[in-house]
Amino acid sequence: VSYSILSKVEPKDFKSAVIEDCWIQAMQDEIHEFDRLDVWELVPPPDCAMIIALKWIYKVKLDEYGDVLKNKARLVTKGYRQEEGLDFEESFAPVARLEAIRIFLA
């Protein structure tokens, strides 16, 4: 049986996270979950395209007593660096009108 020590301190950056085994394990778990769910596909970068950078977000999950349940690492993109017309043509955010929500709930 192997045990890993959980951390109560959330690192602010990757450099701070890689010095603790619990955060390395949390990042590996996130990558394994991406692989399991077939989330991404490695492709060559197109010419003249900006590559969107990634960032790790670290969160300590607590129970109702304030004890550490697990250390969670999430890999997110820095999509705010994209420019409309250059990196994408249009965006879509599904938003329901209030009338549609009322009909659905009725």
N, C-alpha and C positions, 0 to 999 in steps of 0.2 A: 504494500500500500504506500503510495507516495502522497505527501502533503506539500502544498505550497503555502507560503506565508502571504497573506493578503495585506495590501497597503491601505492605510487610511488617507494617504496624501495623494492628491491628483497631480501628476506632472503637467507642466504647462507646455512642454515641447518634447520632441522625439529624443533629443539628447539627454534629457532628464529621465525619460522612461526606460531607455535601454540599459540603464545601470541597475535596474531591479528585475529580478526573475519573474515576478508576478505580472508585470506589465508586458514583458516579452511574451509570456504565455498568452496573455489577453490578445495581443496583436496577432500571434500565430493562430489563435482560435478564430479571429475575424477573417483572416486569409483563408483558412480551411473551410469556413462557412461559405465564403464566396465561391471557392472551388466546388464545394458540394452542391450548391444551388446553380452552378454554371452561370454565374453573374457576368463574367467578362470573357472576352476573347482577345488574345494578343494579335494585333495587326500592325503592319508597318505604318509609320506616320505619313500622311499625305504631304506633298510639297506645299510650302507656303502656309502651313496650318499651325496655329498656336496650340501647343500641347498644354492641356489644363493640369495644373499642379494638384497634388494630393496633400492632405494634412490629416494627422492623427488627432482624434479627440479622446480624452481619457476621463472616465467617470467612475467613482466609487459607488457601488450600489449597497445601500444599507437596509436593514430590516427595521421593524417598528420600534426596536429597542436601541437603535443606533449602532448595532454591531455590523461589521462588514460582511455582506453576502458574497460579493464577487467584485472583481475589477473588470470593467468593461472598456474595451478600446474600439473605436469606430473609425473607419477610413472614409473620409469625405473629400469631395472635390472643391476646388476654389472656383466655382462657376461664376462668381461675381467678376472675374477678370475677363470674361467673354465680352465681345463687342458685337452688337446686332449689325447684320449686313456683312460682317467680316468672318465671324466664327459661327454664326447661325443666321437663318433667314427669318424665322418667326418662332414665337414661343406660344405655348398653350397651357393654360391653367384652368382645369375644369372648376367652374363655380356655379353652384345651384342658386337659382333665384328663390326668394322667400316663398313665392306662390307654389313653386314645385315642391318645396319641403313640406308645406302645409298639406298639399294634396297627398303626398307620400305618407304622412303621419295620420291622415284622416281615416 
